[in-house]
Amino acid sequence: MQNQNQHPNMQSSPQMPSQQDFGGHDMFDAHEALSTLTGVMEQYLLYEQHIQDQELMAMTQRHRTFCAQLYNTICQTFKSGQDPAVKTQTYNMEQNNNVVYGMQPSAPKTPSQTVNEINDQCISGFMLGQLKSAASAFTMSATEMSNPVLRRIFADSVPNMIEMAYEVFLYQNKHQYYQVPQLQPQDMQAFQNSYAPIQGTMPH
């Protein structure tokens, strides 16, 4: 006997073929996330012909290799709804975590007017933007996806996008492409003291 609260055309996931275990939202979000990831890899290809620094070149190649495997993992689950043959990997950056604080005088930046003006500073900035977009797309996809396997792949991949983006940030900071200003100590302390921990236990 059919549940009277259930619409006759609605089925729960276990009764559906695995290939159909997706909502429309899954299709749209996965399509956008895969398109964004594709854009990362294709943009990196364009950047490589302009890169001068071998450290930056090695980073782009590590990122592109990692993203290619991730792309295949997502594609497989996007088609099957099942666990992929290659699980989500973990990206380990090669930069250290040392951030240089403070601002150094530099010439004002203006947009490049010719392709010849595109340099490693420009390219590393493009890379950071691409990876931030991918991190955002993966996060948005993971928050409302009905297929649990694909949702987990996107959720588990967000830290990898963040790690790659942070690696680019550290590279930029090291080369003074991305300078990090600091507040005066008294202003910083004022911000830090503007919050206090909750006292006692929270109500149940």
N, C-alpha and C positions, 0 to 999 in steps of 0.2 A: 504494500500500500504506500502510495506516494505521500511524502510529508506535505501537509496542506500549506505550510508556510513557504514552501519552495515553488518557484515558478516552474511550469512543466518543461520549459526549454533550458533551464539552468541545470548544470551538472557540477558535482564537486570534482576536484582534481583527480582523485584515485580512479574515477570511472572513465577518464579521458585518456586517449593515447598520449604517450610521453611527448611526442612532437607537438601536440596541441596544448601542452601544459604551460601556456603563456597567455597573459592578458594583452589587450591592445596597447596598454601603457608600456608593457615590456618591449613590444615591437618598436614603438616610437623611440623610447629611451635608449634601447640597445643600438638601434640604428644611429642615433645621434652620437652615442659614446664611441661606437666603432668608427664613425666618420671622423670624429675628433682625433682618435688614435691614429687613423690612417693619415690625417693631416700632419700629425707630429712627425711620422716617418718620412713622408714626402717632402715636408719643409726641410728636414734634416739633410735630405739628399741635395737640395738646392744650396744649403749652407756650406756643405763640405767643399765645394769648388772655390769658396772664398776664404776659407779658414787659413790663417797663417801659423798659429800656435799649435804645435804638435800635441800638447796636453789637451787643448780644447778639441782637437780632431779625434783623439783617442776617446774622449768623453762622449762625443756624438756617436761614435761607432758602438760603444758599449750600450748607450741608450737605445740606439736603433735595433741592435741585436736583441736586447731585452724586450722591447716593444713588439718586435716581430713574433717572438714566442708567445707573448701575452695575446696578441691579435689572434693567433691560431687557436689558443685555448678558449678565448671568447667565442670565436666562430664556431668551433665544434659544439659547444654547449648551446649556442644560439640556434643551431640547426636541430640538435637532438633533445635538448632539455635535460640531458644526463651529465654525469661527471665526465670531464674531459680526460683524454689519455695523459696529458701533461698538466699536473696541478698548477695552481698559481705559485710562481717562484717569488723569492725575496731579493730585491735589489739592494746591494751593498755599495755605497758610494766610496770613492777613493780619496776624497778631500778630508782634511781634518776639520774639527769643529771650531777652530780658532777664528773668531771674528775680530776684525780691526775696527775700532771705534774712532769717531772723529772725522772732521771734514778737512780736506786739503784743498788749497786754492787750485782751480782749474779753469781753463777757457770755457766760456759759455757754449753749450751744445746746440747745434742747429741740425735740422733734418738733412740727410745726404741728398745731393742733387744729381749724382751719377752713381752707377753701379760700382765704379772704382773706389768710391768713398766708403763702401760697406766694409767694415773691418771686424775684428774679433769682439770688440765692445758691442757693436750692433748685433752681431750674430748671437752672442751669449744672451743678450737681452731678448732677442726673438725666441730663443730656446726656452727661456724662463716663462715667457708669455704662453707659449704652446703647452708647456707642461702644467701650468696653472689652469689652463682651460680644460685639459684632460682630467686633472684632479677634480675640478668642479663638475664636469660631465659625469664622471664615475660616481661621485657622491650623490648627485641628484638622481641618478639611475638606481642606486642601491637603496634609496629611502622608500620607494614605492613599488618595487618589482615583485610580482606574484610568484615567479618561478624561483624556488629557494636556491637552486644550484647556481643559476646565472647571477642572482642577487649576491650570493656569497663571493663569487669571482670578482664582481665589481667592488664590493666592500673591501675585500682583501687586497685589491689592487690600488686603492686610494693611497695607502702608506708608501707604495712604490713610486707613484707619481710625485708624491710630496718629497720623497728622498731624492729623486732625480732633480726636481726643481731646486731643492735646497743645495744640492751639489753644485748646480749652476750658480746659485746665489753666492756660495762660498768662493767659487772661482772668480766671479765678478768682484767680490769684495777684496780678495787678495790682490787683484790687479787695479784696484781703485776705480773700477767701472761702477761699482755700487757702494757708495760711501754711507756709513751709518752714523748719523748725528746722535748725540746724547743730550739729555736735559741737564741743567745745572743740578748739583747734588741736592740742594734744598727743594727744588721742584720735583725731582724724582722721589724724594722721601715723602713729599706731600701726597703724591699719587699712591705710593705704597701704603701709607697710613690711612688712606681714605676708606679702607675696608677692614673689617674685623671679623674673626671667626664667630660662628654661632655658639652661644653659651648654653650648656645643658643639652638635653636630648630633644629631638624633633618629636612633635605629636604624632601618634599613630593614626 
